[in-house]
Amino acid sequence: MTPRFHNIRRIGPVQVASFLSRGRNRHLAACTAPRCDFSAEYDSRSAAELAARTHRCSA
Ligand SMILES: [Zn+2]
């Protein structure tokens, strides 16, 4: 099943989205730059947004 993303927000090149996984809220930060493969999941929205804000793009 495809996760249903909500609260999608862009911070610089990084998109932050929240989704429900097995009944729990998870938070994803993923860089949209073509040659940057940064993406990570977090338990809290603030952690995901902090990671997005502090991401230094290698692309
Ligand atoms: Zn990046």
N, CA, C, O and the ligand as a Tripos MOL2 file, in Angstrom:
@<TRIPOS>MOLECULE
protein
  237   235    60     0     0
PROTEIN
NO_CHARGES

@<TRIPOS>ATOM
      1 N           0.8380   -1.1870    0.0000 N.3       1 MET1
      2 CA          0.0000    0.0000    0.0000 C.3       1 MET1
      3 C           0.8840    1.2520    0.0000 C.2       1 MET1
      4 O           1.8470    1.3430    0.7620 O.2       1 MET1
      5 N           0.5540    2.1820   -0.8370 N.am      2 THR2
      6 CA          1.2970    3.4310   -0.8840 C.3       2 THR2
      7 C           0.9660    4.2770    0.3360 C.2       2 THR2
      8 O          -0.2050    4.4920    0.6490 O.2       2 THR2
      9 N           1.9820    4.7520    1.0150 N.am      3 PRO3
     10 CA          1.6870    5.6150    2.1560 C.3       3 PRO3
     11 C           0.9950    6.8930    1.7250 C.2       3 PRO3
     12 O           1.2820    7.4380    0.6590 O.2       3 PRO3
     13 N           0.0930    7.3620    2.5490 N.am      4 ARG4
     14 CA         -0.6290    8.6020    2.2310 C.3       4 ARG4
     15 C           0.0460    9.7700    2.9250 C.2       4 ARG4
     16 O          -0.0290    9.9160    4.1450 O.2       4 ARG4
     17 N           0.7000   10.5900    2.1370 N.am      5 PHE5
     18 CA          1.4220   11.7150    2.7010 C.3       5 PHE5
     19 C           0.4890   12.8860    2.9650 C.2       5 PHE5
     20 O          -0.4380   13.1520    2.1990 O.2       5 PHE5
     21 N           0.7490   13.5620    4.0400 N.am      6 HIS6
     22 CA          0.0120   14.7970    4.3110 C.3       6 HIS6
     23 C           0.9790   15.8010    4.9260 C.2       6 HIS6
     24 O           2.1200   15.4770    5.2570 O.2       6 HIS6
     25 N           0.4910   17.0220    5.0680 N.am      7 ASN7
     26 CA          1.3420   18.1050    5.5890 C.3       7 ASN7
     27 C           2.6550   18.2150    4.8310 C.2       7 ASN7
     28 O           3.7130   18.4030    5.4290 O.2       7 ASN7
     29 N           2.5800   18.0970    3.5240 N.am      8 ILE8
     30 CA          3.7970   18.2010    2.7260 C.3       8 ILE8
     31 C           4.2720   19.6540    2.7040 C.2       8 ILE8
     32 O           3.5050   20.5730    2.4180 O.2       8 ILE8
     33 N           5.5360   19.8310    3.0080 N.am      9 ARG9
     34 CA          6.0870   21.1750    3.0970 C.3       9 ARG9
     35 C           7.5050   21.1500    2.5450 C.2       9 ARG9
     36 O           8.2500   20.1910    2.7490 O.2       9 ARG9
     37 N           7.8600   22.2030    1.8550 N.am     10 ARG10
     38 CA          9.2040   22.2820    1.2860 C.3      10 ARG10
     39 C          10.0620   23.2370    2.1150 C.2      10 ARG10
     40 O           9.6670   24.3710    2.3850 O.2      10 ARG10
     41 N          11.2190   22.7660    2.5060 N.am     11 ILE11
     42 CA         12.1830   23.6190    3.2130 C.3      11 ILE11
     43 C          13.4640   23.5780    2.4010 C.2      11 ILE11
     44 O          14.1950   22.5880    2.4330 O.2      11 ILE11
     45 N          13.7400   24.6660    1.6650 N.am     12 GLY12
     46 CA         14.8610   24.6370    0.7400 C.3      12 GLY12
     47 C          14.6210   23.5500   -0.2900 C.2      12 GLY12
     48 O          13.5290   23.4840   -0.8550 O.2      12 GLY12
     49 N          15.6030   22.6930   -0.5570 N.am     13 PRO13
     50 CA         15.4040   21.6300   -1.5420 C.3      13 PRO13
     51 C          14.7560   20.3850   -0.9370 C.2      13 PRO13
     52 O          14.4850   19.4130   -1.6420 O.2      13 PRO13
     53 N          14.5140   20.4220    0.3520 N.am     14 VAL14
     54 CA         14.0460   19.2230    1.0550 C.3      14 VAL14
     55 C          12.5450   19.2940    1.2820 C.2      14 VAL14
     56 O          12.0200   20.3140    1.7280 O.2      14 VAL14
     57 N          11.8690   18.2110    0.9740 N.am     15 GLN15
     58 CA         10.4520   18.1100    1.2620 C.3      15 GLN15
     59 C          10.2450   17.3090    2.5290 C.2      15 GLN15
     60 O          10.8600   16.2630    2.7340 O.2      15 GLN15
     61 N           9.3650   17.8210    3.3730 N.am     16 VAL16
     62 CA          9.0020   17.1210    4.6010 C.3      16 VAL16
     63 C           7.5460   16.7070    4.4790 C.2      16 VAL16
     64 O           6.6960   17.5080    4.0900 O.2      16 VAL16
     65 N           7.2620   15.4670    4.8100 N.am     17 ALA17
     66 CA          5.8930   14.9850    4.7480 C.3      17 ALA17
     67 C           5.6390   14.0410    5.9150 C.2      17 ALA17
     68 O           6.5440   13.3610    6.4000 O.2      17 ALA17
     69 N           4.3980   14.0180    6.3450 N.am     18 SER18
     70 CA          4.0040   13.0920    7.3960 C.3      18 SER18
     71 C           3.1370   12.0080    6.7810 C.2      18 SER18
     72 O           2.3970   12.2640    5.8320 O.2      18 SER18
     73 N           3.2230   10.8160    7.3100 N.am     19 PHE19
     74 CA          2.3940    9.7300    6.8090 C.3      19 PHE19
     75 C           2.1330    8.7360    7.9250 C.2      19 PHE19
     76 O           2.8320    8.6900    8.9360 O.2      19 PHE19
     77 N           1.1110    7.9530    7.7020 N.am     20 LEU20
     78 CA          0.7020    6.9650    8.6790 C.3      20 LEU20
     79 C           1.2910    5.6110    8.2860 C.2      20 LEU20
     80 O           1.0840    5.1260    7.1740 O.2      20 LEU20
     81 N           2.0240    5.0190    9.2150 N.am     21 SER21
     82 CA          2.6120    3.7150    8.9570 C.3      21 SER21
     83 C           2.2460    2.7670   10.0830 C.2      21 SER21
     84 O           2.6500    2.9640   11.2290 O.2      21 SER21
     85 N           1.4890    1.7520    9.7580 N.am     22 ARG22
     86 CA          1.0100    0.7880   10.7550 C.3      22 ARG22
     87 C           0.3750    1.4930   11.9510 C.2      22 ARG22
     88 O           0.6400    1.1510   13.1030 O.2      22 ARG22
     89 N          -0.4570    2.4730   11.6580 N.am     23 GLY23
     90 CA         -1.1930    3.1600   12.7090 C.3      23 GLY23
     91 C          -0.3990    4.2110   13.4640 C.2      23 GLY23
     92 O          -0.9080    4.8260   14.4010 O.2      23 GLY23
     93 N           0.8600    4.4220   13.0540 N.am     24 ARG24
     94 CA          1.6750    5.4210   13.7420 C.3      24 ARG24
     95 C           2.0560    6.5160   12.7670 C.2      24 ARG24
     96 O           2.2690    6.2720   11.5800 O.2      24 ARG24
     97 N           2.1370    7.7260   13.2920 N.am     25 ASN25
     98 CA          2.5840    8.8310   12.4670 C.3      25 ASN25
     99 C           4.0950    8.8050   12.3190 C.2      25 ASN25
    100 O           4.8350    8.7470   13.3010 O.2      25 ASN25
    101 N           4.5360    8.8480   11.0720 N.am     26 ARG26
    102 CA          5.9620    8.9150   10.7760 C.3      26 ARG26
    103 C           6.2000   10.1690    9.9410 C.2      26 ARG26
    104 O           5.2770   10.7280    9.3500 O.2      26 ARG26
    105 N           7.4490   10.5900    9.9100 N.am     27 HIS27
    106 CA          7.7550   11.8410    9.2250 C.3      27 HIS27
    107 C           8.9680   11.6450    8.3520 C.2      27 HIS27
    108 O           9.9870   11.1060    8.7830 O.2      27 HIS27
    109 N           8.8450   12.0880    7.1270 N.am     28 LEU28
    110 CA          9.8840   11.8570    6.1360 C.3      28 LEU28
    111 C          10.4780   13.1800    5.6800 C.2      28 LEU28
    112 O           9.7540   14.1360    5.4010 O.2      28 LEU28
    113 N          11.8020   13.2250    5.6080 N.am     29 ALA29
    114 CA         12.4930   14.3510    4.9880 C.3      29 ALA29
    115 C          13.2440   13.7880    3.7930 C.2      29 ALA29
    116 O          14.0200   12.8430    3.9310 O.2      29 ALA29
    117 N          13.0150   14.3670    2.6210 N.am     30 ALA30
    118 CA         13.6490   13.8610    1.4130 C.3      30 ALA30
    119 C          14.0780   15.0260    0.5380 C.2      30 ALA30
    120 O          13.2970   15.9370    0.2610 O.2      30 ALA30
    121 N          15.3430   14.9810    0.1040 N.am     31 CYS31
    122 CA         15.8600   16.0350   -0.7500 C.3      31 CYS31
    123 C          15.3990   15.8010   -2.1890 C.2      31 CYS31
    124 O          15.3930   14.6700   -2.6770 O.2      31 CYS31
    125 N          15.0160   16.8810   -2.8540 N.am     32 THR32
    126 CA         14.5020   16.7660   -4.2230 C.3      32 THR32
    127 C          15.5770   17.0560   -5.2610 C.2      32 THR32
    128 O          15.3090   16.9620   -6.4590 O.2      32 THR32
    129 N          16.7840   17.4050   -4.8320 N.am     33 ALA33
    130 CA         17.8530   17.6540   -5.8040 C.3      33 ALA33
    131 C          18.1870   16.3530   -6.5410 C.2      33 ALA33
    132 O          18.2580   15.2870   -5.9280 O.2      33 ALA33
    133 N          18.3940   16.4470   -7.8670 N.am     34 PRO34
    134 CA         18.5320   15.2460   -8.6930 C.3      34 PRO34
    135 C          19.6440   14.2940   -8.2520 C.2      34 PRO34
    136 O          19.4640   13.0760   -8.2850 O.2      34 PRO34
    137 N          20.7790   14.8330   -7.8440 N.am     35 ARG35
    138 CA         21.8890   13.9370   -7.5220 C.3      35 ARG35
    139 C          22.1190   13.7810   -6.0270 C.2      35 ARG35
    140 O          23.1550   13.2690   -5.6040 O.2      35 ARG35
    141 N          21.1790   14.2110   -5.2480 N.am     36 CYS36
    142 CA         21.2820   14.0540   -3.8010 C.3      36 CYS36
    143 C          20.3030   12.9690   -3.3730 C.2      36 CYS36
    144 O          19.1090   13.0460   -3.6630 O.2      36 CYS36
    145 N          20.8230   11.9550   -2.6800 N.am     37 ASP37
    146 CA         19.9090   10.8590   -2.3060 C.3      37 ASP37
    147 C          19.5390   10.8960   -0.8310 C.2      37 ASP37
    148 O          19.1970    9.8730   -0.2390 O.2      37 ASP37
    149 N          19.6120   12.0960   -0.2420 N.am     38 PHE38
    150 CA         19.2470   12.2110    1.1700 C.3      38 PHE38
    151 C          17.7600   11.9690    1.3820 C.2      38 PHE38
    152 O          16.9160   12.6290    0.7760 O.2      38 PHE38
    153 N          17.4590   11.0260    2.2370 N.am     39 SER39
    154 CA         16.0910   10.8900    2.7280 C.3      39 SER39
    155 C          16.1350   10.1260    4.0400 C.2      39 SER39
    156 O          16.9240    9.1950    4.2010 O.2      39 SER39
    157 N          15.2980   10.5190    4.9610 N.am     40 ALA40
    158 CA         15.3190    9.8870    6.2670 C.3      40 ALA40
    159 C          13.9440    9.9750    6.9110 C.2      40 ALA40
    160 O          13.1680   10.8990    6.6640 O.2      40 ALA40
    161 N          13.6740    8.9790    7.7470 N.am     41 GLU41
    162 CA         12.4010    8.9510    8.4680 C.3      41 GLU41
    163 C          12.6250    9.2870    9.9350 C.2      41 GLU41
    164 O          13.6480    8.9440   10.5270 O.2      41 GLU41
    165 N          11.6410    9.9640   10.4970 N.am     42 TYR42
    166 CA         11.7480   10.3800   11.8880 C.3      42 TYR42
    167 C          10.4470   10.1010   12.6230 C.2      42 TYR42
    168 O           9.3760   10.0070   12.0230 O.2      42 TYR42
    169 N          10.5700    9.9730   13.9360 N.am     43 ASP43
    170 CA          9.3930    9.7630   14.7710 C.3      43 ASP43
    171 C           8.6540   11.0510   15.0550 C.2      43 ASP43
    172 O           7.4610   11.0300   15.3610 O.2      43 ASP43
    173 N           9.3440   12.1640   14.9600 N.am     44 SER44
    174 CA          8.6740   13.4290   15.2620 C.3      44 SER44
    175 C           8.8060   14.4020   14.1020 C.2      44 SER44
    176 O           9.8030   14.4190   13.3800 O.2      44 SER44
    177 N           7.7780   15.2000   13.9510 N.am     45 ARG45
    178 CA          7.7390   16.1780   12.8720 C.3      45 ARG45
    179 C           8.8650   17.2100   13.0320 C.2      45 ARG45
    180 O           9.4810   17.6290   12.0520 O.2      45 ARG45
    181 N           9.1160   17.6050   14.2620 N.am     46 SER46
    182 CA         10.1370   18.6340   14.4810 C.3      46 SER46
    183 C          11.5190   18.1010   14.1150 C.2      46 SER46
    184 O          12.3580   18.8510   13.6160 O.2      46 SER46
    185 N          11.7620   16.8210   14.3550 N.am     47 ALA47
    186 CA         13.0540   16.2380   13.9870 C.3      47 ALA47
    187 C          13.2140   16.2310   12.4670 C.2      47 ALA47
    188 O          14.2970   16.5120   11.9520 O.2      47 ALA47
    189 N          12.1470   15.9140   11.7590 N.am     48 ALA48
    190 CA         12.2040   15.8940   10.2960 C.3      48 ALA48
    191 C          12.4270   17.3050    9.7540 C.2      48 ALA48
    192 O          13.2060   17.4980    8.8200 O.2      48 ALA48
    193 N          11.7500   18.2810   10.3350 N.am     49 GLU49
    194 CA         11.9020   19.6610    9.8610 C.3      49 GLU49
    195 C          13.2870   20.2020   10.1980 C.2      49 GLU49
    196 O          13.8570   20.9670    9.4190 O.2      49 GLU49
    197 N          13.8310   19.8160   11.3400 N.am     50 LEU50
    198 CA         15.1730   20.2350   11.7060 C.3      50 LEU50
    199 C          16.1860   19.6520   10.7280 C.2      50 LEU50
    200 O          17.1060   20.3430   10.2900 O.2      50 LEU50
    201 N          16.0130   18.3780   10.3890 N.am     51 ALA51
    202 CA         16.9160   17.7390    9.4380 C.3      51 ALA51
    203 C          16.8510   18.4310    8.0750 C.2      51 ALA51
    204 O          17.8670   18.6020    7.4020 O.2      51 ALA51
    205 N          15.6380   18.8240    7.6830 N.am     52 ALA52
    206 CA         15.4650   19.5210    6.4100 C.3      52 ALA52
    207 C          16.1640   20.8730    6.4330 C.2      52 ALA52
    208 O          16.8130   21.2770    5.4680 O.2      52 ALA52
    209 N          16.0150   21.5540    7.5510 N.am     53 ARG53
    210 CA         16.5630   22.8920    7.6700 C.3      53 ARG53
    211 C          18.0960   22.8680    7.7020 C.2      53 ARG53
    212 O          18.7420   23.8000    7.2230 O.2      53 ARG53
    213 N          18.6680   21.8150    8.2580 N.am     54 THR54
    214 CA         20.1140   21.7610    8.4280 C.3      54 THR54
    215 C          20.7840   20.9510    7.3330 C.2      54 THR54
    216 O          22.0060   20.8090    7.3310 O.2      54 THR54
    217 N          20.0020   20.4170    6.4020 N.am     55 HIS55
    218 CA         20.5850   19.6140    5.3300 C.3      55 HIS55
    219 C          21.5320   20.4430    4.4580 C.2      55 HIS55
    220 O          21.1850   21.5220    3.9780 O.2      55 HIS55
    221 N          22.7200   19.9090    4.2740 N.am     56 ARG56
    222 CA         23.6650   20.5550    3.3560 C.3      56 ARG56
    223 C          23.7350   19.6850    2.1130 C.2      56 ARG56
    224 O          24.2480   18.5660    2.1300 O.2      56 ARG56
    225 N          23.2040   20.2390    1.0430 N.am     57 CYS57
    226 CA         23.0580   19.4410   -0.1650 C.3      57 CYS57
    227 C          24.4150   19.1500   -0.7900 C.2      57 CYS57
    228 O          25.2400   20.0450   -0.9740 O.2      57 CYS57
    229 N          24.6250   17.8820   -1.1120 N.am     58 SER58
    230 CA         25.8990   17.5080   -1.7280 C.3      58 SER58
    231 C          25.8110   17.5720   -3.2440 C.2      58 SER58
    232 O          26.8350   17.4570   -3.9190 O.2      58 SER58
    233 N          24.6300   17.7490   -3.7940 N.am     59 ALA59
    234 CA         24.4510   17.7710   -5.2510 C.3      59 ALA59
    235 C          24.8650   19.1330   -5.8330 C.2      59 ALA59
    236 O          24.7830   19.3380   -7.0440 O.2      59 ALA59
    237 ZN         20.2490   17.4440   -0.8660 Zn       60 ZN60
@<TRIPOS>BOND
     1     1     2 1
     2     2     3 1
     3     3     4 2
     4     3     5 am
     5     5     6 1
     6     6     7 1
     7     7     8 2
     8     7     9 am
     9     9    10 1
    10    10    11 1
    11    11    12 2
    12    11    13 am
    13    13    14 1
    14    14    15 1
    15    15    16 2
    16    15    17 am
    17    17    18 1
    18    18    19 1
    19    19    20 2
    20    19    21 am
    21    21    22 1
    22    22    23 1
    23    23    24 2
    24    23    25 am
    25    25    26 1
    26    26    27 1
    27    27    28 2
    28    27    29 am
    29    29    30 1
    30    30    31 1
    31    31    32 2
    32    31    33 am
    33    33    34 1
    34    34    35 1
    35    35    36 2
    36    35    37 am
    37    37    38 1
    38    38    39 1
    39    39    40 2
    40    39    41 am
    41    41    42 1
    42    42    43 1
    43    43    44 2
    44    43    45 am
    45    45    46 1
    46    46    47 1
    47    47    48 2
    48    47    49 am
    49    49    50 1
    50    50    51 1
    51    51    52 2
    52    51    53 am
    53    53    54 1
    54    54    55 1
    55    55    56 2
    56    55    57 am
    57    57    58 1
    58    58    59 1
    59    59    60 2
    60    59    61 am
    61    61    62 1
    62    62    63 1
    63    63    64 2
    64    63    65 am
    65    65    66 1
    66    66    67 1
    67    67    68 2
    68    67    69 am
    69    69    70 1
    70    70    71 1
    71    71    72 2
    72    71    73 am
    73    73    74 1
    74    74    75 1
    75    75    76 2
    76    75    77 am
    77    77    78 1
    78    78    79 1
    79    79    80 2
    80    79    81 am
    81    81    82 1
    82    82    83 1
    83    83    84 2
    84    83    85 am
    85    85    86 1
    86    86    87 1
    87    87    88 2
    88    87    89 am
    89    89    90 1
    90    90    91 1
    91    91    92 2
    92    91    93 am
    93    93    94 1
    94    94    95 1
    95    95    96 2
    96    95    97 am
    97    97    98 1
    98    98    99 1
    99    99   100 2
   100    99   101 am
   101   101   102 1
   102   102   103 1
   103   103   104 2
   104   103   105 am
   105   105   106 1
   106   106   107 1
   107   107   108 2
   108   107   109 am
   109   109   110 1
   110   110   111 1
   111   111   112 2
   112   111   113 am
   113   113   114 1
   114   114   115 1
   115   115   116 2
   116   115   117 am
   117   117   118 1
   118   118   119 1
   119   119   120 2
   120   119   121 am
   121   121   122 1
   122   122   123 1
   123   123   124 2
   124   123   125 am
   125   125   126 1
   126   126   127 1
   127   127   128 2
   128   127   129 am
   129   129   130 1
   130   130   131 1
   131   131   132 2
   132   131   133 am
   133   133   134 1
   134   134   135 1
   135   135   136 2
   136   135   137 am
   137   137   138 1
   138   138   139 1
   139   139   140 2
   140   139   141 am
   141   141   142 1
   142   142   143 1
   143   143   144 2
   144   143   145 am
   145   145   146 1
   146   146   147 1
   147   147   148 2
   148   147   149 am
   149   149   150 1
   150   150   151 1
   151   151   152 2
   152   151   153 am
   153   153   154 1
   154   154   155 1
   155   155   156 2
   156   155   157 am
   157   157   158 1
   158   158   159 1
   159   159   160 2
   160   159   161 am
   161   161   162 1
   162   162   163 1
   163   163   164 2
   164   163   165 am
   165   165   166 1
   166   166   167 1
   167   167   168 2
   168   167   169 am
   169   169   170 1
   170   170   171 1
   171   171   172 2
   172   171   173 am
   173   173   174 1
   174   174   175 1
   175   175   176 2
   176   175   177 am
   177   177   178 1
   178   178   179 1
   179   179   180 2
   180   179   181 am
   181   181   182 1
   182   182   183 1
   183   183   184 2
   184   183   185 am
   185   185   186 1
   186   186   187 1
   187   187   188 2
   188   187   189 am
   189   189   190 1
   190   190   191 1
   191   191   192 2
   192   191   193 am
   193   193   194 1
   194   194   195 1
   195   195   196 2
   196   195   197 am
   197   197   198 1
   198   198   199 1
   199   199   200 2
   200   199   201 am
   201   201   202 1
   202   202   203 1
   203   203   204 2
   204   203   205 am
   205   205   206 1
   206   206   207 1
   207   207   208 2
   208   207   209 am
   209   209   210 1
   210   210   211 1
   211   211   212 2
   212   211   213 am
   213   213   214 1
   214   214   215 1
   215   215   216 2
   216   215   217 am
   217   217   218 1
   218   218   219 1
   219   219   220 2
   220   219   221 am
   221   221   222 1
   222   222   223 1
   223   223   224 2
   224   223   225 am
   225   225   226 1
   226   226   227 1
   227   227   228 2
   228   227   229 am
   229   229   230 1
   230   230   231 1
   231   231   232 2
   232   231   233 am
   233   233   234 1
   234   234   235 1
   235   235   236 2
@<TRIPOS>SUBSTRUCTURE
     1 MET1         2 RESIDUE 1 A MET
     2 THR2         6 RESIDUE 1 A THR
     3 PRO3        10 RESIDUE 1 A PRO
     4 ARG4        14 RESIDUE 1 A ARG
     5 PHE5        18 RESIDUE 1 A PHE
     6 HIS6        22 RESIDUE 1 A HIS
     7 ASN7        26 RESIDUE 1 A ASN
     8 ILE8        30 RESIDUE 1 A ILE
     9 ARG9        34 RESIDUE 1 A ARG
    10 ARG10       38 RESIDUE 1 A ARG
    11 ILE11       42 RESIDUE 1 A ILE
    12 GLY12       46 RESIDUE 1 A GLY
    13 PRO13       50 RESIDUE 1 A PRO
    14 VAL14       54 RESIDUE 1 A VAL
    15 GLN15       58 RESIDUE 1 A GLN
    16 VAL16       62 RESIDUE 1 A VAL
    17 ALA17       66 RESIDUE 1 A ALA
    18 SER18       70 RESIDUE 1 A SER
    19 PHE19       74 RESIDUE 1 A PHE
    20 LEU20       78 RESIDUE 1 A LEU
    21 SER21       82 RESIDUE 1 A SER
    22 ARG22       86 RESIDUE 1 A ARG
    23 GLY23       90 RESIDUE 1 A GLY
    24 ARG24       94 RESIDUE 1 A ARG
    25 ASN25       98 RESIDUE 1 A ASN
    26 ARG26      102 RESIDUE 1 A ARG
    27 HIS27      106 RESIDUE 1 A HIS
    28 LEU28      110 RESIDUE 1 A LEU
    29 ALA29      114 RESIDUE 1 A ALA
    30 ALA30      118 RESIDUE 1 A ALA
    31 CYS31      122 RESIDUE 1 A CYS
    32 THR32      126 RESIDUE 1 A THR
    33 ALA33      130 RESIDUE 1 A ALA
    34 PRO34      134 RESIDUE 1 A PRO
    35 ARG35      138 RESIDUE 1 A ARG
    36 CYS36      142 RESIDUE 1 A CYS
    37 ASP37      146 RESIDUE 1 A ASP
    38 PHE38      150 RESIDUE 1 A PHE
    39 SER39      154 RESIDUE 1 A SER
    40 ALA40      158 RESIDUE 1 A ALA
    41 GLU41      162 RESIDUE 1 A GLU
    42 TYR42      166 RESIDUE 1 A TYR
    43 ASP43      170 RESIDUE 1 A ASP
    44 SER44      174 RESIDUE 1 A SER
    45 ARG45      178 RESIDUE 1 A ARG
    46 SER46      182 RESIDUE 1 A SER
    47 ALA47      186 RESIDUE 1 A ALA
    48 ALA48      190 RESIDUE 1 A ALA
    49 GLU49      194 RESIDUE 1 A GLU
    50 LEU50      198 RESIDUE 1 A LEU
    51 ALA51      202 RESIDUE 1 A ALA
    52 ALA52      206 RESIDUE 1 A ALA
    53 ARG53      210 RESIDUE 1 A ARG
    54 THR54      214 RESIDUE 1 A THR
    55 HIS55      218 RESIDUE 1 A HIS
    56 ARG56      222 RESIDUE 1 A ARG
    57 CYS57      226 RESIDUE 1 A CYS
    58 SER58      230 RESIDUE 1 A SER
    59 ALA59      234 RESIDUE 1 A ALA
    60 ZN60       237 GROUP 0 **** ****
